[in-house]
Amino acid sequence: MLRMLADLVLPVPCAACGGVDGPLCPVCARHALHTEPMFVPAEVRPGGDAPAVCVAAGPYRGALRSALIAYKERGRRTLARPLGGRLAAAVEVAAVRGARLLLVPVPSSAAAIRERGGDHVVRLARFAAATLRQRGLRADTATLLTMCRVPSDSVGLGAAARRANISGAFAPASHAGRRMRGPHGSLRGRTTIVLVDDIVTTGATLAESYRAVADIGLPVAGAAVVAATPPRSATVYAVRDVK
Ligand SMILES: [Zn+2]
């Protein structure tokens, strides 16, 4: 709360370089917000062999990385709008055009949500959906998933260990079934579901989200994230090279 008040009355430094003109100065914004969306390699796609794509708005480095850390760990909520805009760019590449898009945020633990004063991925998803609507697309968000088991810290774990660590951690939210049947009819067959998260590392979290949404009986078209950590082995292809 104090930080939010301070953000309103004090000049906010740039989250990336620390200079004046925050929350992102024009130079850092140019670096952080104008990265080329890229497909994340097949080995870290959600669902393993499933025909789902994962697109990141940019690599997790430089100003984009600083902005994400400031947003996620230092309570710089004003960065939700520009970072949500980046997420929207990734969704646009990942999703089928013309369909009604439903962005499903990857769930966070209740403790993390409390600590951060809200769900940082849900907030990004909402700004992303708003950006997509401004561009004339039909887009909405739905928190279909919840974290039912908190996994251990995955820092330093490899892909297989991360996958085992998070396996079974997500479940349908209590309202997910209602959302499916819903007053407006079933979600099934009328929407293109895109999983969204802030950062992809090995893809284990997205794979678990993919499984949990598939268990509800809904197909997932793909995943979109703000940033991808550089892969250790595979090549990341820029979108323009693939299309
Ligand atoms: Zn800066």
Residues whose N, C-alpha, C, O or C-beta is under 5 A from the ligand:
A	BS01	ZN	C14 A16 C17 G18 G19 C25 C28
